[in-house]
């Protein structure tokens, strides 16, 4: 479901606004378009206001025979990070209200609009809860920046919707249908075409499910470009672990195991509106990982696209198996200048980086630096992790080219060895892997995120791709 809050832009402060938000700086100077019934400096001093982002002081004002509200809000240093925090706090403060008018502070208007809208995101099946603010009116002359912020917020919301949708609705065919709605050319491989094409990893993971797997390709081609990037997303629509069954608690969130694939779909759908000048191909390797009499077994050997064989020692390490096929296909057939895959791949990265920072592994320093910089700019923050070649023996198999997990615990480092496995299929071209297992889901309603899928990865990839 889309963000229900609508965003309007006006150049002048609406004098009849029931709820009006006005910024003030760290020196407690508000940008008021009219006089308040109380001295502002004394009011802010009374509330011990410091001007920090997210700080709000509510003041009642006369609106004819009714009472309106003015929200004086802090913006800190007005950096993009501070503006996002301030905007999200305002939207949450206005939850359930019909409208909110906001005098936009100096700074990046696009990120302010983006955060204000993302904080209004909800996903509920059944009786709705308290609604978000109905209409958000932004007082700013920069309508173009608001449009950009709104389009990015819509893309993040789409990625959240795709991941939040229950697996009783969502399967690989459903995901392919959603991809076909994004206004770009789409190609879908069904199970027979996957078999004929030699996509052994995707087929092996999907064998245990009544819902057959799919490989989904989306293509964005601008009028002129000099770079071609391939994005690869993990699209496991539900991950039970297969025969290597997950514990019940770990399984409850696994409808979101296709979050990386949802990000790729959302990004491809937004590129044209944002004027991206790079050719982008998106690949979503989608399957449902279920236990059954037809499921793959630990100790099976599968043959991936391109001919490399893998011994499956743990069927719950399935994401790397579907990604391997898509990476090998991209390297062999699409000739990109760079490849970036994104996946909720390992619980180990949550231990390493927690739930606020995603991981980037890369074979190319320039690509890694560009993604980290885009993460800082977009607030989808990334931390570069090492590809430690000394750990590659963890991938050795006595009967196949590779094993999908380490046999034993000599090396550990599960997120690193997973990245090393993917590197084997990415070829020699610049490649990066984003492990978003920790940041792809939220357990709290806070700032721009709500409980459930976060859409992490959409903003960093759009920031990166629109810089070309």
N, C-alpha and C positions, 0 to 999 in steps of 0.2 A: 504494500500500500504506500502511496506517495506521502510526502510531508503534507499534512492537511493545512498547516498555516500558510496563508497567502502573504506575499511580500509586495507592498506598494511603495512607490518612491515619490516624494514631493519635495519641492524646493523651499517652501515656507512652512514654519511651525503651525500646525492646525490649532487654532485658538480654542476649539471646543473639545479637545481630546480628553476623554475620561481618565486615561492613564498616560502620562507624558514622562519620558525619561530624558534627563539632561545631564551631560557629563560635567565632572569637575576634576581639576588637576590636583597634583600632590600638594600644591600650595593652597588648596581648598577654595579655589576660585571657580565658581560655576559659570557656564555659558548660558545664562538665563535670558530668555527672550521677553520676560516680563518680571514684575516685582512679586515677591512672595509676601505673605502676611506676617512673616517673622524675619528678623535679621538672619541672613544666610550664614554669615561667619559664626555667629553665636550658636546657631542651630547645629552646624557641623561640629563645632567645638563641644557642644553638649553631648553629641553622639560619639565623641572621641574619634571622629573620622580621620583617616590618614591618607585617603586618596588611593588606596590600593585597588587593583582590579578585582571585581567581584563584590566590592563594598557598595551597599545601597542604603540610602537614607530616605524614608518615605515621609512626604509632607502633604497634609490635606489642604485643598484649596477650594474656593467657592466657584461653582459652575452654575450660575443662576440660582435656582432653588435647590440644586443638588450639590453634592460634594464630589470633587474630583481628586486625583492624586498626582503629585509630581514625585518622580523617583530621581533623586540626585545620586549619580553613580560614579565611582572612581574608575580611572583608566590607567593608574600607575604611570609607567614611562611611555605608554601608548605604542609599545612594540607590538608586533603581530600576536605574540603569545599573550600579552596583557589584554589586547583588544578581544581576542577569542574568549578569554575568561570573563571579561566584563559583559560581552554580548550574551554569552550562555547564561550568566547569572540573571540578566534582565528577563530573558525568555522564561526561565524557570519561575521567577518572581511573578510573572503575569499569567501563569498557568490557570486555565479556566476562565480567563477574561475574554470578552468579545474582541477587544482590540488593544494595541499598544503602539503609541507613537514614540519614536526614538530620535532625538537629535544626535546624529552620528558624530563622533569625535574626530579630531585630526588623526591622520594615519591611514592605514590600508583599509579602505572601505569594503573591498571584496572579502577579506578574511572576517571582518565584523559581520557582514551579512551572512556569510557561510556558517559561522558559529551560532548566530542567533537562530537560524533555521534548523540546524542540526540538533540543537537543544530541544526543539519542539517535536522531534521524531518520536513516534509511538508505534508499537506493533501489538495488536490485541485481536484475538479471535473470540467472538462472543460478545457479551455485554461490555460496552466500552467503559473505560475508567474516566477519570477527570480529564477533560480534553485540554489540549495545548491552547495557547492564545490563538484566537481565530484569525485576526489580521495584524500583520506587523507592518507599520508604516515607518519607513526610514526617511528622515529629513536630511537630504543631501543632494547636491547638484550632479553627483556622479552616478547616473543611472546605469552606465555601462559596467562599472565596477560591481554594482549590485547584481546585475544580470550574471556576471561571471561567478560571483559568490553563490548565487542561487543555483546555477547549473552544476557547480561542484557539489553543493549540498544534495542536490537531487541524485547525482551519481552515487554518492556515499549511501544515501537512503535506499537506492535500488540494491546495492550490494548487501545492505543489512536485511532488506526484505527477502532476498533470495536465500540468505543463510538462515534467517529466522523461520522460514516456512517449514512446517513439520514434514518429516519423511513419509507420512501417510499421504501427502499430496505430492511431494517432490521426489522425483526419480530422474535418471539420466535423460529420458525422453522429454520430461517436463522441462528440465534445464535447457535442453536444446530448443524447445519452443520459446522460452523466455529470451534466449539469445537471438532468435529470429525476429524479435520485436524491436531490435535496437537500431534499425535503419541502415545497417551496413550489410554487405554480402555475407552469406553464411553457407558453409558446407558442413554436412553431418555424415559421419560414417556410422552405419548401424552394425549389428553384430556380424552379419555376413560379410560386409565390406571390411570390417576390422580383421576378420579371419583371412580374407583374400589378401589384405595388405600386409599381414604379418605383424600385427600389433599384439604380440603375445602377452605383454604385461597387463594391458587394459582388460583383455579377455580373461586372463587368469583371475584377476581380482573380482571381476563380475560374475564368475561362474556359479557362485553359490546363491545368487539372487534370482528371483522370479522376474525382476526388472532388468533387461539387458543393458549392457554398457554402451556408451557413445563416445566418439571423439568429435568435438565441435570446433570448427575453424571460422573466425570472423576476420574480415579484411577492411581496413581503412586506408584509402589511397587519396591523398590530397592532389590538387592540380599540379603542383610541383614539389619535389622533394629530392634530397640527396642522401637520405639515410633510411634504412629499413630495420625496424626493431621487431622482434618476436617476443610476445608475452605468453608464458605458459602457466596455466592455473590448475591446481589440484581440485578435482570435482567429485569427491566422494560424498554422495548424497546422504548416506548414512554409514557409519563405521562401527559395526559390532565387534570388530577385531577378527571376524572370520572364525575359523576353528581355534585360533589362539585368542579365545574370547576375552573381552575386556571385563573387569569388575563392573557391577551395576552402577556405582557412582560415576565411574569414568565414562559410561555409555550415555548418560542422560543428556550430554551436550553435543552428541555426535551428529545431530542433524546439521550442525554448522561446519562439518569437516570439508565442505565444498566452498568455504569462505574465499579461498584463493581464486577458484574458478569464478565465483560471483564478482570478485574485484575485476577480473579480466573482462567479463561481460560489461560491467558498468563503465569501465574505462573506454572500451571501444565505442560504446554508445555516446560518450561525451566529447570525443575528440573533435568532431566537426564543429560543434557549437563553440568550442574554445579556440578554433582556428589553428589546430596543430599542423605543423609543416613537416611531419615525418611520417613515412609509411609505417603502419603498424599491423601486424598479424597477430591475432589472439588464438591460442589453442587451449581448449579445456578438455582434459582427460577425465571422463566421468564414468563412475561405476558405483554400485552399491555393494559394500563388503559384508556379506552375510554367511552364516554357517548353514550348510545343508549337505545332502548326500552327493551333490555335484561340486561342492566347494573345493578349492585347492587345498592341499595338505602341506604341513611342514615337512620338508625334505623333497618336495616336488622341484623339478627343474623346468624353467620356462625359457622360451626363446623370444627375445625382444625384437622390435623393429630394427633392422640392420643386421641381425644375426647373433648378437651377443647373448650368451646364456647366463642365467642367474638361478642359484639354488635358494629356494625360499625356506629360510629357517624359522621365520615368524610371520604368520599371515596378517598380524596387526601392524607390520611395517609395509603397508600396502600402498601408501601415497607415493613413495619413491618408485614403485613398480609402474604405476600409470604415468607418472611424470617422465620416467626413462623413455618410454615409447614416444611421447610427444617431443622430448628434447632431441632424440635421435632423428625423428622425422624432420624437425626444424633444421637440424644441421645438414641433413642429406638433401632435402628437397627445396628449402625456402631461401637459402643463401642470405641470411640476415647479417647486418653489421654488428648486432649485439643481441643476446638472448637473456631475458630475465624471467625466472620462474618464481612463483609465489604460492605458498602452501602452509596450512596448519600442519606442520610435519612432525614435530617431536615435542613430547613433554619435557625433554631435557632442556630445551631453550627457555622454558618458563622458569626452571630452577636457576639458570644462568642469568637471565635478564629481567625476570619478573613479568608484570602485566602492563607495563607502560612503554617499553622500548622493544622494537622488533630487531631481528638479526639480519645482517647482510653478509653473505659469503661471496667472494668473487675471485675469478682468475685474472682480473684486470684492474690495476690500481686506478686508472682514470674513470672507469665505469663505477667502481666502488665509491670513489670520492664524489662523483656526480650524484649518486643515489643518497649518500649520507647528507650532502648539502641540500638536496631536495626534501629530505626528511626534516631537516632543521627549518626550512622555509615553510613547509606545509603543516608542521607539527605532528606528522606521522614519523616520529623519531626512530632512527636506525642506528645500530652500533655494529661496526665491522668486527666480525669474528674470524679467527684464523683457520685456514685450511692447512692442517698439520700433516705433512706428507709422511711423517714417521708413523702415523696411525693407519696408513693404507693397508697394512697386513690384516686389519680387522675385516676387510672385505674378501679375504681369500676363501676359496672353496676347493675342496679336494676333487670335486667331480664337475664343476662348472667354471665359467670364466670369473664369476663373482658370486658372493653370498649377499643377501639383502640386509643381514645384520651380523654383528660379530658373534661367533660361537664362543661363549665364555665371557670373561670380564677382564681380560688383560689390559685393554685400552680404555673401555668406558667411553666417555665423551660422545654420547649418542647423537647430539645435534651435529657435531663436527663430522662424524663418520657417515651420517646420512648425506651431508653436503658433499663429501668425498665420493659417495656412490653416484650422486647426480652428475658430478663433474665428469665421470667416465662416459657419459652419454651426450655431453654438450659439445664435443668436438674441440677444436683449437681456437675458435673465435671467442671474443669477449663474452663472458657469461657471469651472471650473478644469480644467487639464490636468496630469496627472502623467506625466512622461517617466521611465521606470524602466529604460531600456536599459542603464545602467551597473550598477544595483543589482539587477536581476532575475536575474542569474547570478553565481555565485561560482566562482573558480578554486582555492579552498583549502578545507580542512576546518579550521575555526577557530571557537571560540565556539559560537554557536547555529546556524551555517550549515555545510553540507556542500557539496562540489563539485557544481555543477549549479544547478538552480533554487533560489531563496531564498524565494519566497513574499512578497517585499517588496510592501507595499501592503495586505496583509490586516490587519495590526495597526493601522496608522494609520487606515484607514477604519473598522474596528470601534471604535476609541477615539473617533473623531469622531462616529460615528452613535449610539453609546450614551450620549453626553453630552446629547442632546436631552431 
